[in-house]
Amino acid sequence: MVLPDKYYTLIKWIVLTVLPASSVLVGMLGKAYGWNGTDMAVLTINAIATFFGVITGVSAFNLKNKED
């Protein structure tokens, strides 16, 4: 499956910028304020980032093979 360019660009930006920054923000604030479930929230954000990272990588790989 090859994602359309606009979706690929959006997902790539979210995966490489938004999700890691969100993970750090939740982790730091959660520890600072003593929020329960901080570790689970960070783990969830990182799992989502990994999932979308794999989708993005597979799409890029398929597009490269399609163009060759």
N, C-alpha and C positions, 0 to 999 in steps of 0.2 A: 504494500500500500504506500502510495506517495501522497503526502499532505500538500494541499495548495500552499503556495509561497506565503501568503498573508497569515495563514494559520501556523505554518512552520516558524515564521519570524516571531509571532506572538508567543508561541509555546517556548521557543528558545529563550526569549527575553525573560519570561516568567521563571523558567527552570534555572537559568544562569544568574539571575539578578534578584527577583522578587522572593522566591522561596528560600534561598539561603539566608538572605537578609531577614526574612520573617522568622526563620528558625533561630537565628542568633538573638533577635529582639525578644522573642518569647522566652528563650532560655535565660537571658540576662535579667529581664524584668521579673520573670517567675521566681528565680532564685533570690533576687533582691527583695521582693515583696512576700516571699514565702508562700506562693501559690501552690496549692495541691494540684498534682497532675501535670506539672511542668515538663517532667521527663517524657511523659506519654505524648504530650502535645508536640514537643520537639521531634520525637521519634516519628510521629504521624506526618509532620511537615516534611521530614527528610525522606520518608517512604514515598510520599506523593511526588517529591522532586525526582527521586530515582525512577519512578514509574514513567513520568513524562520525559525524563532524560532518555530512557530506553526507546520510547516511541519516536522521539526526535532523531535519535541515532539511527534507528532502523529506517525511518523515512529518508534520511540523508543517504544512507547506504543504497537503498533501492533506487533513489533518483540517480545516483552516480552510475549504477549498473545499467539503468534504463538509457542513459545518455551515451554509454559506450557502445 
